[in-house]
Amino acid sequence: MQQGLGLARKYEWIETTIISLKGEEKARKQNRCYYGADGKVQKIPLDQPEPPAQQPQGRGRRGGHVKEKVVAKKKDEMKDYMEKAAGLIHQYVPPNPQQIQAAKDAGRIAVNPPSDGKVRLVVSQYLKPGDSLTIDVDAAANTIAGLGVNSYLDSKDDVVTLAVQMNRLPDGAIYAGQTRLEAKAKHITVVIENSGHRPVQQ
């Protein structure tokens, strides 16, 4: 299973992050990704910077200016929240072998009986108190078929869920094809898609 994840280190790929609010797409960005010598994913933005917004001419009414400031503040707060939600995904995906080993040593992993040829491992307190990470393992191929996360951002009321679909390349390399995060309290959805895998040029 770890071998399949390890094979993915030979590739570079395109990561597309789509952030939506109440079903409406608000932001989309792309990175070229590859594993660095330290084993961590390196990212190179592919997006062009957005042109600066044009300031309206004239002084206008003070009330309009205050409203603009309030709207801008709300947009900044939402952007920060969305970026924090997207960042949370990367703390769970792909699973960290050391954290899984620590959970196993502490007796925080439960194994559910096979269903549809898959065994489900449930890891309690994987990253935070009260969270859980589920790993669906294809028993026949001994590969990860999917991941699920129940977690939260700043408080336990700020619940976020993750559903990860794992894909496999022809040489057996396993990677997260699509990751979907739902932050229901804020009506935010973050989808990260990884595609276009090709061997890293030596």
PEKAFEN-V43264 format. One line per field, one symbol per residue. burial: 1 if it has 9 or more other ideal C-beta (glycine too) atoms within 8 Angstrom, else 0. A space follows every 10 residues. Layout:
burial: ???
This chain:
burial: 0001101100 1111111111 1000001001 1111100000 0000000000 0000000000 0000100000 0000000110 1101110110 0110100011 0011000110 0000000111 1111111000 1111111110 0011011110 1110000111 1111110110 0111111111 1010010111 1111001001 00
